[in-house]
């Protein structure tokens, strides 16, 4: 009988295409000087020349901007669509995009939409002065205002939209897709490829495709944004822009994807089913959540909540991992009319500050490295999780004291309560980008040992961490007091935990618990063996 292939074997032998690419990007366009009440007051008084600041003074700018939008729509012969509440705007774009392509057009505005949405905008109120009078004062508040959506197609970037708030200071949002950019660049270079709805199924020159995907950087996006600002209605005049009131871009949401195309759908499905099996122990309900609760530490790199969620919608399961405001999603999808299928691993970063990175567009490359590392790390953890055997020699070594460069550490005997609890706690931190600290392990370990946290001193925890480090289970992050789990450590932690929880405890329970003696298969076999042994022994004694 052939052994069941591991996840690593399935992935190395049956993946025929692998591509890392930025997927959907959602960018915030703002004027840096106008992001605060003081900046708006300076605009009204210092730039416009009024004696006091009031939002009424920018009313003519708003009227001129809306008028310019309507003139642009009329001049270009475009349709103005009034979006209804709850209407999917992307679906409408797809319908109108088919008409756009049939007309033979490769670049331009497809249509303009308008929707009323909440926005944080300045307004003028009156406050009382010390003399008893009143004066105008600018504050920010949320209010529903019209937003204009410009759905366009770019020759180099493909479909995108640019949304303007119609109220001062006219914040904007830019949404584009890195896979669409990649497709346009491959077409321009005459490189043959087979497209998916949101990715590639096949490519004649995969290395060139990866180079193009890697080449989507901040300067190119900035140039693309400036190009369309010049073509579309602009709320700020040339004079305003010369005075320094220009849009800047920041990262609101960025998706980093890893697409793997499999040679046969059953191979990809087997991979993902094995992955799911390791995350569901009690059947397959519609939704399973494993919450990794831990003590929140302010001003640390790992504060926040981490959880894993597995959703099975019909027969298409998906796995979700959450870290602070970052969301990692995995799903497998059969490609229609094709023999194979695709596994998508996708990290969505919604707040760059989760990784102590600024929001400016210039930080895109740093975020790309973080997103790709997260995708790769999750796949590696899943492979190690599935094949967590550590070998007899390594297992025997852990049962004995360790000595490294003259430093001694006690053994990690399998089945010992403290060792089992310690390794089980480590599994909770296997996906933490910044590792963990002594004080983060203490409350969790105390809970598993059923003791008060005060009974587990920092010194005792340091002793355990030193023991784990000398056995190669964890390693210290240079120049910090933080630790991370090694690959060997993850395998060991999973092996100890699963062997004890899934085999040893249930087996001992069946053997020793009198309530299960009559029904459990293992108990029945042991009882049969015991009866045979008693009979044999009795016969020998009688003889």
Buried (B, 14 or more C-beta within 10 A) or exposed (E): EEEEBBBBBBBEEBBEBEBBBBBBBBBBBBBBBBBEBEBBBBBBBEBEEBEEBBBEBBEEBBEEBBEBBEEBBEEEEBEEBEBEEEEEBEEBBEEBBEEBEEEEEEEBBBBBBBBEEEBEBBBBEEEEEEEEEEEBBBEEEEEEBBBBBBBBBBEBBBBBBBBBBBBBBBBBBBBBBBBBBBBBBBBEEEBEBEBBEBBBBBBEBBEBBBEBBEEBBBEEBBEBBEEBBEEBBBBBEEEBBEBEBBBBBBBBBBBBBBBBBBBBBBBBBBBBEBBBEBBBEEEEEEEBEEEBEBEEEEEBBBBBEBEBBBBBEEEEBBBBBBBBBBBBBBBBBBBEEBEBBBBBBBBBBBBBEBBEBEBBBBBBEBBBEBBBEBBEBBBBBBBBBBBBEBEEEBBEBBEEEBEEEEEEBBBBEBEEEBBBBBBBBBBBBBBBBBBBBBBBBBBBBBBBBEEEBEEBEEEEBEEBBBBBBBBBBBBEEEEEEBBBBBEBBBBBBBBBBBBBEEEBEBBEBBBEEEEBBEEBEBBBEBBEEEEEEEEEEEEEEEE
